[in-house]
Every structure is written in structure tokens, then in C-alpha cells.
Amino acid sequence: MTMSRISDRIRYVGVNDLKKIIFEGLWPLPYGVSYNSYLVIDEKTALIDTADAGFVGEYMDNIRKELGARKLDYLVINHMEPDHSSLIAAVKNEYPEITIVTNAKAVPMLKGYYGIEDGIHVVKEGDSLSLGETGLKFFMAPMVHWPETMVTYLEAEKTLFSGDAFGSFGAVDEGITDSVAKLHGNKNVTEDCFSGFEDEMTRYYSNIVGKYGQTVQAALKKLSGLEIGRICSTHGPVWEKDINKVVGLYDRLSRYEGEKGVCIVYASMYGNTAKAAKALASELQKRNVPYAIHDLCTENVSFAYRDAFRYSTIVAGAPTYNNDIFPPVYNFMYGLGARLLKNRRFAAFGSYTWAAASVRLLNEMAGKYGFGLLSDGISFAQGYSEEKCDMAELAERISCALKD
């Protein structure tokens, strides 16, 4: 991505990553990802966050081209995760007189990751830093999604440098602001920026931030007092025209509020549970019930988590395996619990050969999470048949529940 001038004071110096296949060693990147970094230029200059280690050449060139002969005065670190902090040492080597600005919780991480102990200015809640005509103000946002996370506000431009908050998977094409930005590889050129990124934004939230709904809500409440005309996240577009949609999405996701619809997940050893899952999907379609269906044997669980956060109802299908839940579905359910997902209706189904266990155990897991059970579940012996699996009745129950 070429550098973009966001405003006279704010310049984009981040990079697109189209090489990485898996983010954090877990989450697929079918559209790539961006590592966003920003320069604020006044009498003094401040760089907000850095980028991934694999882009040192491109990233440093971006900074040099924008600064020219000027020196870099400050490096603000909102978040120490290595995809944003890996080039701190490279920046310090290029501009040895910089002052690193961050909070106390990040200081031991700077030493632990990069051996940096000096030239650090520690800020706390509400502190300000003058750059000349303008200044930066800092607000702590712990556990959104690391303990040292903070956000930086440029009041003169009503701009929030939000760290990973409001971020999205997906590299950004055609420019960085949401008036022009496109999701890399998205063939639907008629989509507006928010619509183009909404799926990847939801997936990013559910995969990475999902557990921290309570602290996200606390951060949203704290920041609600600021006048925000621009959000500069560390991943995805710079939001200007769609701020209300972006904040609204984060608000809904962090309250675990699902829209009306069904996330069907299943895993099948010999195809019988798969047939039941597809039968349910067919019955839901007949009733015009929105749904998504995920085969956890062939698909990364990342996409299933996205739709579990999106929809208000989860239906899980798993055969009994060693008198337990077939592992791909067990792992999915465990992940829902780890993300503290709540406010969901739930149903289970699955086949068995000589001892039924999976449906009962799935219901027990759902009960521990506080999900509302739509039925006792459908457990069927050996092969699938319509007689054994009344998916029409389950679909009707779901349809009626969604009308409540």
C-alpha cells in the first residue's frame, strides 16, 4: 500500500501483509491483513505504533519519505503485541533520540521483548503530551485485549488512535480511509467499505477480542465522552464516515447480542451427522431463517466463531466418539466458553453406534455457559434417516423462538 495523507497533520505509514496465511498461528487470512501505523506532524513529530518485523524495509522507507530531514521526537506505543511493536528497536536505531511514550504496564514488556529500558516516558490515565499547536491525550484500556493496552486521542482532529480496538482482518486496497478503502480480494466492488469489511471485522473480534466483552464495554463507556470524528485502528480501514456503524458493531458484539439467525456447526466421521446438519439447513431455508453452516472437520473454526457471535442461536452436531463429543465440536464448544459467549439459544444432534453420549454432553456444556436449550436434542443410532431425525420439527422450534 502506498502511503496516504489522512490529513495535513496525520499520515499513514503502515503496510499490507499479503504473505501471511495464518494470524497468531491460529486464524486464516484469506484477504491478508494490514499493520497500521501513523505519524502525527506538528512542531514535534509522533509515530503511533509500529508494524510486523517482516516489513522493516518498507515500513522504515515509509517513515523516511514522510519525515524527510525532520527528526522523530516520540514513538507512542498503545499496544505491545509483536505485530505492532516488533519494529520499535528498528525505529530507535534510526532515530536514537526518540522518546518512547507508553504506560507503566508496557515498560517490563519493552525490556522483555526488546531489551529497551531507557528513553521511556510513562503516561497514565488522562495525561497529555504537547506536540506544539496540538497535543495527544492518553486513556487506559486494559484487557482490550492485553493488560497494557491504551488509546491515544488527538483532540484537534477528533482522532482516536485505538490500537486493536475496532480492528479488522483484511488488507486494505485503494486507500486507507473508509471513503475509498476496499477489502483486498473482495470482488464485490459495489459494496461500501463497512459492508465489505463487516465479516472480517466480526471474525477479528470473535477470534481475538471475544473474551473481553466486559472490558470492551468499559472502554466504550469511557470513550463515549470524547468527540470522535476519526478512528485509526491498527488493523483495517481508517473509519471516518462509518464511525457509528463500527462503534455499534463493537457495542453489540461486546454485549454478546446476536442477530436473529442460526449458526450450525458439525463434524462427522462417516457422513451421518453431516446429513443431519444439511437437513436442518434445508428446513431452515424453507422457513426463511438466516443461517450459516460450518463443517469443523474441513474448515478452520475461526469462521464458526464469527457466526456464533453473529447469530442468536447455535446448533451443534457431533457423533459420539470414545463415549465423548467428537473432538472438533468439543473444541468449538470449549472455545465458546473461553470467549464467555452468552445470551444464546442452543440445540444439539448427533449419531452414535452403540452408546449415545455426545448430545447429552453437548447440552451439559451449553448449560454451563447459560445457553437456553431449545430441546433435549436429537440423538440417533447408526445411519441417518428422516424418520430418526426430525429436523423439520427442530427447524420449526427455532423459527418460532426467533419470533419471540
C-alpha positions as CSV (number, residue, x, y, z in Angstrom):
1,M,0.0,0.0,0.0
2,T,1.3,3.5,-0.8
3,M,1.4,6.0,2.0
4,S,-1.8,8.0,2.4
5,R,-2.2,11.5,3.7
6,I,-5.1,11.2,6.1
7,S,-4.9,14.9,6.9
8,D,-2.4,17.7,7.0
9,R,-1.2,16.5,10.4
10,I,-1.8,12.7,10.2
11,R,0.0,10.5,7.7
12,Y,-0.4,6.7,7.2
13,V,2.9,4.8,7.2
14,G,1.6,1.2,7.7
15,V,1.8,-1.8,5.4
16,N,-0.3,-4.6,4.0
17,D,0.7,-8.2,4.6
18,L,-0.4,-10.5,1.7
19,K,2.1,-13.2,2.6
20,K,1.0,-14.4,6.0
21,I,-1.5,-17.3,5.8
22,I,-2.3,-17.7,9.5
23,F,-2.6,-14.9,12.0
24,E,-1.3,-15.6,15.6
25,G,-0.6,-19.1,14.3
26,L,-4.4,-19.8,14.5
27,W,-6.6,-17.6,12.3
28,P,-6.7,-17.8,8.4
29,L,-6.1,-14.7,6.4
30,P,-7.9,-15.2,3.1
31,Y,-7.7,-11.4,2.4
32,G,-4.4,-10.7,4.2
33,V,-4.1,-8.1,7.0
34,S,-2.8,-4.6,7.4
35,Y,-0.4,-3.4,10.1
36,N,-1.4,0.3,10.6
37,S,1.0,2.9,11.9
38,Y,0.5,6.7,11.9
39,L,2.6,9.8,12.0
40,V,1.4,13.0,13.7
41,I,3.3,16.0,12.4
42,D,3.4,19.3,14.3
43,E,6.2,21.3,15.8
44,K,7.2,17.9,17.1
45,T,6.5,14.6,15.5
46,A,5.0,11.4,17.0
47,L,4.8,7.9,15.5
48,I,1.8,5.9,16.7
49,D,2.7,2.2,17.0
50,T,4.9,0.3,14.5
51,A,4.5,-2.9,12.4
52,D,5.3,-6.5,12.0
53,A,9.0,-7.5,11.9
54,G,8.8,-8.9,8.3
55,F,8.2,-5.4,6.9
56,V,11.2,-3.4,8.3
57,G,12.4,-2.2,4.9
58,E,9.1,-1.0,3.6
59,Y,8.0,0.4,6.9
60,M,11.2,2.4,7.6
61,D,11.1,3.7,4.0
62,N,7.5,5.0,4.6
63,I,8.6,6.9,7.7
64,R,11.7,8.4,6.0
65,K,9.7,9.6,3.0
66,E,7.2,11.3,5.2
67,L,9.6,12.9,7.7
68,G,12.3,13.9,5.2
69,A,15.1,15.7,7.1
70,R,12.9,16.1,10.2
71,K,13.7,14.1,13.3
72,L,11.2,11.8,15.1
73,D,10.5,13.1,18.6
74,Y,8.1,10.5,20.0
75,L,7.1,6.9,19.5
76,V,3.7,6.2,21.1
77,I,3.1,2.5,22.0
78,N,-0.6,1.8,22.5
79,H,-0.2,-2.0,22.5
80,M,2.9,-4.3,22.9
81,E,1.7,-7.3,20.8
82,P,4.6,-8.0,18.4
83,D,2.6,-7.4,15.2
84,H,2.6,-3.7,16.3
85,S,5.7,-3.5,18.4
86,S,8.3,-5.6,16.6
87,L,9.9,-2.6,14.9
88,I,10.4,-0.5,18.0
89,A,14.1,-1.3,18.0
90,A,14.5,-0.5,14.3
91,V,12.8,2.9,14.8
92,K,15.0,3.6,17.8
93,N,18.1,2.7,15.9
94,E,17.1,5.0,13.0
95,Y,16.1,7.8,15.4
96,P,18.2,7.3,18.6
97,E,16.9,10.4,20.3
98,I,13.3,9.4,20.3
99,T,11.3,9.2,23.5
100,I,9.1,6.2,23.8
101,V,5.7,7.1,25.3
102,T,3.7,4.3,26.9
103,N,2.1,3.3,30.2
104,A,3.7,1.5,33.2
105,K,2.3,-1.9,32.3
106,A,4.1,-1.8,29.0
107,V,7.6,-1.0,30.4
108,P,8.5,-4.5,31.5
109,M,7.3,-5.8,28.1
110,L,9.6,-3.3,26.3
111,K,12.5,-4.8,28.3
112,G,11.4,-8.4,27.9
113,Y,10.8,-8.3,24.2
114,Y,13.4,-5.8,23.0
115,G,15.8,-5.1,25.9
116,I,14.8,-1.4,26.0
117,E,15.0,0.2,29.4
118,D,15.8,3.9,28.7
119,G,14.3,6.8,26.9
120,I,10.8,5.9,28.1
121,H,8.2,8.5,29.2
122,V,5.4,6.8,31.2
123,V,1.9,8.2,31.0
124,K,-1.2,7.4,33.0
125,E,-4.9,8.0,32.6
126,G,-5.8,11.4,31.2
127,D,-2.1,12.6,30.7
128,S,-1.4,14.9,27.8
129,L,1.7,15.4,25.6
130,S,2.1,18.6,23.7
131,L,3.3,18.5,20.1
132,G,3.1,22.3,19.6
133,E,-0.2,23.6,18.3
134,T,-1.7,20.2,19.1
135,G,-1.4,17.6,21.7
136,L,-2.1,13.9,22.4
137,K,-4.1,12.6,25.3
138,F,-3.9,9.1,26.7
139,F,-6.6,6.8,28.1
140,M,-6.0,3.3,29.5
141,A,-8.0,0.5,28.0
142,P,-6.7,-2.6,29.9
143,M,-7.7,-6.0,28.6
144,V,-8.8,-4.7,25.2
145,H,-7.2,-7.1,24.8
146,W,-3.9,-7.0,26.7
147,P,-3.3,-5.5,30.1
148,E,-1.1,-2.7,28.9
149,T,-3.5,-1.5,26.1
150,M,-4.1,2.2,25.9
151,V,-5.6,4.5,23.3
152,T,-4.4,7.9,22.1
153,Y,-6.6,10.9,21.2
154,L,-5.6,13.9,19.0
155,E,-8.3,16.4,20.1
156,A,-7.5,18.9,17.4
157,E,-8.6,16.4,14.8
158,K,-11.1,14.4,16.9
159,T,-9.0,11.4,16.1
160,L,-8.8,8.3,18.2
161,F,-5.7,6.0,17.7
162,S,-7.5,3.0,19.1
163,G,-4.9,0.2,19.0
164,D,-6.5,-3.2,18.2
165,A,-10.0,-1.9,19.1
166,F,-12.2,-1.5,16.1
167,G,-9.7,-3.5,14.1
168,S,-10.4,-6.0,11.3
169,F,-8.7,-8.8,9.4
170,G,-8.2,-8.0,5.7
171,A,-5.6,-5.9,3.8
172,V,-6.8,-2.6,2.6
173,D,-6.8,-1.6,-1.1
174,E,-7.2,1.8,-2.9
175,G,-6.5,4.0,0.1
176,I,-6.8,3.7,3.9
177,T,-9.9,5.8,4.7
178,D,-13.3,4.3,4.5
179,S,-14.4,6.7,1.8
180,V,-12.2,4.8,-0.7
181,A,-10.9,1.7,1.1
182,K,-11.7,-1.8,-0.3
183,L,-11.1,-5.2,1.3
184,H,-8.3,-6.8,-0.6
185,G,-9.6,-9.5,-2.9
186,N,-13.2,-8.6,-2.5
187,K,-14.8,-9.0,-5.9
188,N,-18.0,-7.1,-5.0
189,V,-16.9,-3.6,-6.0
190,T,-20.3,-2.1,-5.3
191,E,-20.1,-2.7,-1.5
192,D,-19.4,0.2,0.7
193,C,-16.3,-0.1,3.0
194,F,-18.2,-1.1,6.1
195,S,-20.2,-3.8,4.3
196,G,-17.0,-5.0,2.7
197,F,-15.2,-5.4,6.0
198,E,-18.0,-6.3,8.3
199,D,-17.5,-10.1,8.1
200,E,-13.7,-9.8,8.7
201,M,-14.3,-7.3,11.5
202,T,-16.7,-9.6,13.2
203,R,-14.3,-12.5,12.7
204,Y,-11.4,-10.5,14.2
205,Y,-13.5,-9.5,17.2
206,S,-14.8,-13.0,17.9
207,N,-11.5,-14.7,17.4
208,I,-9.2,-12.4,19.3
209,V,-11.2,-9.9,21.5
210,G,-14.3,-12.0,22.2
211,K,-13.5,-13.0,25.8
212,Y,-13.2,-9.4,26.8
213,G,-16.7,-8.1,26.3
214,Q,-16.9,-6.6,29.8
215,T,-13.7,-4.6,29.4
216,V,-14.7,-3.5,25.9
217,Q,-17.9,-2.2,27.3
218,A,-16.0,-0.3,30.0
219,A,-13.7,1.2,27.3
220,L,-16.7,2.2,25.2
221,K,-18.3,4.0,28.2
222,K,-15.1,5.8,29.0
223,L,-14.6,7.0,25.4
224,S,-18.2,8.0,24.9
225,G,-17.3,11.4,26.4
226,L,-14.9,12.1,23.5
227,E,-15.9,13.7,20.3
228,I,-14.7,11.2,17.7
229,G,-14.6,12.1,14.1
230,R,-12.0,9.6,13.0
231,I,-10.9,6.1,14.3
232,C,-7.4,5.0,13.4
233,S,-7.1,1.3,14.3
234,T,-4.0,-0.9,14.0
235,H,-5.8,-3.2,11.5
236,G,-8.2,-2.4,8.7
237,P,-9.5,0.9,7.4
238,V,-9.4,4.4,9.0
239,W,-13.0,5.0,9.9
240,E,-14.5,8.4,9.2
241,K,-17.9,8.2,7.6
242,D,-19.0,4.9,9.1
243,I,-17.9,5.5,12.7
244,N,-21.5,5.0,14.1
245,K,-21.7,1.6,12.4
246,V,-18.3,0.5,13.6
247,V,-18.9,1.5,17.2
248,G,-22.4,0.0,17.0
249,L,-20.9,-3.3,15.9
250,Y,-18.4,-3.4,18.7
251,D,-21.1,-2.5,21.2
252,R,-23.4,-5.3,20.0
253,L,-20.6,-7.9,19.9
254,S,-19.2,-7.0,23.3
255,R,-22.7,-7.3,24.8
256,Y,-22.9,-10.7,23.2
257,E,-26.1,-9.6,21.4
258,G,-26.8,-11.9,18.4
259,E,-29.0,-11.0,15.5
260,K,-31.8,-13.4,14.6
261,G,-30.3,-16.4,12.8
262,V,-28.6,-19.8,13.4
263,C,-25.0,-20.9,13.4
264,I,-24.9,-24.6,12.6
265,V,-21.7,-26.4,13.3
266,Y,-21.0,-30.0,12.8
267,A,-18.3,-32.6,12.5
268,S,-18.9,-36.1,11.0
269,M,-16.8,-39.2,10.8
270,Y,-18.8,-41.2,8.2
271,G,-21.3,-38.7,6.9
272,N,-24.4,-39.4,9.1
273,T,-24.1,-36.3,11.3
274,A,-23.3,-34.3,8.2
275,K,-26.5,-35.4,6.5
276,A,-28.5,-34.3,9.6
277,A,-26.8,-30.9,9.6
278,K,-27.6,-30.4,5.9
279,A,-31.2,-31.5,6.5
280,L,-31.6,-28.9,9.2
281,A,-30.1,-26.2,6.9
282,S,-32.6,-27.2,4.3
283,E,-35.5,-26.9,6.7
284,L,-34.4,-23.5,8.0
285,Q,-34.1,-22.3,4.4
286,K,-37.7,-23.3,3.8
287,R,-38.7,-21.1,6.7
288,N,-36.6,-18.2,5.6
289,V,-34.5,-18.4,8.7
290,P,-31.0,-16.9,8.2
291,Y,-28.2,-19.4,8.9
292,A,-24.6,-20.3,8.4
293,I,-23.3,-23.8,8.3
294,H,-19.7,-24.9,9.2
295,D,-18.0,-28.3,8.8
296,L,-15.5,-28.3,11.6
297,C,-13.6,-31.2,10.0
298,T,-12.6,-29.3,6.9
299,E,-12.9,-25.6,7.9
300,N,-10.9,-23.6,10.4
301,V,-13.0,-22.9,13.5
302,S,-12.3,-19.1,13.1
303,F,-15.3,-18.8,10.8
304,A,-17.7,-20.7,13.1
305,Y,-16.7,-18.4,16.0
306,R,-17.6,-15.4,13.8
307,D,-21.1,-16.7,13.2
308,A,-21.6,-17.9,16.7
309,F,-21.1,-14.3,17.8
310,R,-23.2,-13.0,14.9
311,Y,-26.3,-15.2,15.4
312,S,-28.6,-15.7,18.4
313,T,-28.9,-19.5,18.1
314,I,-26.2,-22.2,17.9
315,V,-27.0,-25.8,16.8
316,A,-24.1,-28.2,17.2
317,G,-23.9,-31.7,15.7
318,A,-21.4,-34.3,16.7
319,P,-21.2,-38.1,16.8
320,T,-20.3,-39.9,20.0
321,Y,-16.5,-40.6,19.9
322,N,-14.9,-42.7,22.7
323,N,-18.0,-42.1,24.8
324,D,-17.5,-38.4,24.4
325,I,-18.1,-35.5,22.0
326,F,-16.3,-35.8,18.7
327,P,-13.2,-33.6,19.2
328,P,-13.7,-30.9,16.6
329,V,-17.1,-30.0,18.1
330,Y,-15.8,-30.3,21.6
331,N,-13.0,-27.9,20.8
332,F,-15.5,-25.5,19.3
333,M,-17.7,-25.6,22.4
334,Y,-14.7,-25.2,24.7
335,G,-13.8,-22.1,22.7
336,L,-17.2,-20.6,23.1
337,G,-16.8,-21.0,26.9
338,A,-13.3,-19.5,26.8
339,R,-14.8,-16.5,25.0
340,L,-17.5,-16.1,27.6
341,L,-20.2,-16.1,24.9
342,K,-23.7,-15.8,26.4
343,N,-27.3,-15.0,25.5
344,R,-27.6,-17.8,23.1
345,R,-30.2,-20.5,22.4
346,F,-28.8,-23.9,21.7
347,A,-29.7,-27.3,20.3
348,A,-27.6,-30.5,19.7
349,F,-27.8,-33.5,17.5
350,G,-25.5,-36.4,16.5
351,S,-25.2,-40.1,15.7
352,Y,-23.9,-43.0,17.7
353,T,-23.3,-46.6,17.1
354,W,-23.6,-48.5,20.5
355,A,-23.6,-45.8,23.2
356,A,-25.2,-42.3,23.0
357,A,-23.2,-39.6,24.8
358,S,-22.5,-36.6,22.5
359,V,-25.9,-34.9,22.6
360,R,-26.1,-35.2,26.4
361,L,-22.6,-33.9,26.9
362,L,-23.2,-31.0,24.4
363,N,-26.3,-30.0,26.4
364,E,-24.3,-30.1,29.6
365,M,-21.6,-27.8,28.1
366,A,-24.3,-25.4,26.8
367,G,-26.0,-25.4,30.2
368,K,-22.7,-24.4,31.9
369,Y,-22.5,-21.4,29.6
370,G,-26.0,-20.4,30.4
371,F,-27.4,-21.1,26.9
372,G,-31.1,-21.7,26.7
373,L,-31.8,-25.3,25.4
374,L,-34.4,-25.4,22.6
375,S,-34.9,-29.2,23.0
376,D,-33.4,-32.3,24.6
377,G,-31.6,-32.7,21.3
378,I,-31.7,-35.4,18.6
379,S,-29.5,-38.4,19.1
380,F,-29.8,-41.2,16.5
381,A,-28.4,-44.7,16.2
382,Q,-26.2,-45.7,13.3
383,G,-27.2,-44.3,9.9
384,Y,-29.1,-41.1,9.2
385,S,-32.8,-41.1,8.1
386,E,-35.6,-38.6,8.1
387,E,-37.5,-40.9,10.4
388,K,-34.8,-40.9,13.0
389,C,-34.0,-37.2,12.7
390,D,-37.0,-34.8,12.7
391,M,-35.1,-31.8,11.6
392,A,-38.4,-30.2,10.4
393,E,-39.6,-30.1,14.0
394,L,-36.3,-28.7,15.2
395,A,-36.4,-26.0,12.5
396,E,-39.9,-25.1,13.4
397,R,-38.9,-24.7,17.1
398,I,-36.0,-22.5,16.1
399,S,-38.2,-20.4,13.8
400,C,-40.8,-19.9,16.5
401,A,-38.2,-19.0,19.1
402,L,-36.7,-16.4,16.8
403,K,-40.1,-14.7,16.5
404,D,-40.2,-14.1,20.3
